[in-house]
């Protein structure tokens, strides 16, 4: 699947169950490995990034059983936990592929282990900054070395006795917060993370579900040293970041009516829903249940005439992964849209500000790149053409959606990267659009 081309479609209709949430699947794999007993997770995301997390823990003695299709034709994962003190030294370097989540959170767990481990990844992961995580972990007592004083992989970490710290999360990063909290499970005293701007809170919700001593006090999340975690059984919520592509498609394509079921509606993740509503999107959102402390529900989406928006810095943490597909919506909205305070996009799997602006300009959007985002003037229809994925899954999927509202279609080169987060993307897109993308 080196390249894919999406052409205009007449409508997006039907019912849609998004794949399991990637962020939550990563965290369940890790916490299940550290728990006492056997955990079982249905609707697990069977994608390259999450499988990389599983393989890293297999290398440290944890047993997993992945059922690629359960009774609902969705993957499930069973984990035989080894306990907080049960991990074994890996006998080889842990290659974490493209997953920044795996590397950063795993560093927090390894900080408390009585052994040395070596971590690496693909060329993209080796360019992503790690000092934001290694700095607080070093203050807690971990010894970490690597390029640029531990800022870039490959990294070597020697864990050991840790001391709790109070850390201010100035980047508003859930990965930094999570790494510090996971290390705090092994640290003497309290470990706390202060969040001037609240980031995704999946880690603290799941820590509580596993029985860890964690609590939120105002803007601060506090964890204490844990004796053990208890195994759990839950269904992974559908990934709102994956559903976002279908939401925007249904809003932009005429005569669309889409019902999304079982999707995660965590309040720290729904910034895109709020922004789209401010743009005039016809969205009905309803919470229907809870799994592992995570709210799930339904979203009804109908074709809408969108107007421009302004995304400010305080909104970015709640929609950071959805910004690429939001840019597609803004490119086709009436009037001007401004995205600012989004510098964090420049250190994702690729520089997503650059990749999206470059691609949008190539297919006929009116867009200008700025240091922390972009400015767009909406057009009624995109011309179409060929764009590069820049080996980034969210860039690739965003431009395939753009093809639905283009004159000539949009060809995305390097589309194989979609496998890292959403192997069934083209299948689901065909089912709901009547399209003919190769599966």
C-alpha positions, 0 to 999 in steps of 0.5 A, a space after each residue: 500500500 505505497 499509495 492510495 487515491 480517494 475520489 469524491 463520494 456521494 455520501 457517508 452513511 451508516 453505523 460505525 464502531 471505531 477501533 479500540 483507543 490507541 492511547 488506552 490500549 498502550 496503557 492497558 498493555 503496560 498496567 496489565 503487565 504490572 498487575 497481579 493476576 490475569 487481565 482481559 481487554 476486549 476491543 483492543 487495538 491490534 495495530 503496529 504501535 500497540 503490538 510494539 508495546 506488547 513485544 517490549 513487555 514480552 521481552 521482559 517476561 510477560 505473557 500475552 494472548 492476542 485473539 485477533 477476532 472475538 465474538 464481535 469480530 474485534 481483537 481482544 488481549 489477555 495479559 498474565 501480569 507479573 506484578 510491579 516487581 516481576 519484570 525481567 531484564 531484556 536480553 536484547 535492545 527494545 525496538 519500539 518502532 514508531 511509538 513515542 507513547 511506548 518509549 516515554 511511558 516505558 521509560 517511567 516504568 523502567 526507572 523503577 526496575 533493578 536492571 538496565 535496558 536499551 531502547 531504540 526505534 525507527 528513524 522518526 522516533 529517534 528524532 523525537 525529543 525525550 528530555 521532557 521525560 528523561 529530565 524528571 526521571 533523572 531527578 527521581 534517581 534513574 540513570 539515563 544516557 543517550 544522544 544529546 544527554 538523553 534527549 534522543 534515542 537510542 537510550 540506555 536506562 538503569 533503574 533503581 531506587 527512586 524518590 518522589 518529586 513534584 513536577 510541573 508539566 509545562 508542556 501540557 503533555 500526557 506522555 510526560 505526566 504518565 511517565 512521571 506517575 508510572 515511576 511514582 509507583 516505585 518511588 518513596 514518598 509522594 510523586 505529583 505532577 502539576 498541570 497548568 493546562 490539563 492534558 489527557 487523563 487516561 493514565 490516572 483513570 486507569 491507575 485508579 481502575 487497577 487499584 493504584 493510590 492516585 488522586 487529583 487535587 485541583 491542578 495536581 495529580 498525586 500518586 504514592 508508592 504502590 504495593 500491587 496493582 489488581 488485574 481487571 477486565 474491560 472493553 477498550 473505548 472506540 478511539 475518538 482520534 480515529 473516529 475524527 476522520 469519519 466525523 469530518 468526512 460526514 460533515 463535508 460530504 453532502 447527504 451524509 448521516 453517520 451514527 458512531 457507537 461505542 466511542 470514548 468521550 473522555 472530557 480531556 479528549 473532546 476538544 475537537 467536538 467543541 471546536 466543530 460545534 462552534 463551526 456549525 457542525 450538526 453533532 449530537 453527542 451522548 454518553 451511554 456507559 463507562 468502562 474502566 473509568 472512561 465514559 463511552 457513548 454515541 455521536 450522530 453526524 450530519 452534513 453541515 455548512 461549516 464556518 471558520 474557527 480559531 483554535 487557541 493554545 489552551 484548546 490544543 492539548 484536548 485535540 492535539 491528535 485531531 488537528 490534522 483532520 481539523 485542518 481539512 475541515 477548516 480548508 473547506 469552511 466559510 471564512 478564515 480559520 486560525 490555529 495557533 499555539 500548536 508547536 507540539 505538532 512539529 515533534 510528532 511522527 513528523 512535523 505535522 504543521 509542515 506536512 499538512 500545510 504542504 499537502 493542503 497547498 498542493 491540492 488547492 487550499 488557501 493556507 499559510 504556515 506560521 511557527 505555531 500553526 497555520 492560517 486558512 481561508 476556506 474554499 468551496 472545493 479542493 482541486 486535488 492532486 498528489 501529496 506525501 504522507 511524510 510517513 505520518 499516519 494522521 497526515 495520510 488519513 486526513 488527505 484521503 478524507 480531503 479527496 472526498 471533497 476534491 475535483 480530481 481526487 487526492 493521491 497519498 504516497 507513502 500510505 502504508 504508515 496508516 498501519 501503525 494506528 488503524 489497519 482497517 481504515 480503508 475497509 471502514 471508509 469503503 463500507 460507509 462511503 461506497 468507495 473503492 480504496 484498496 483494503 
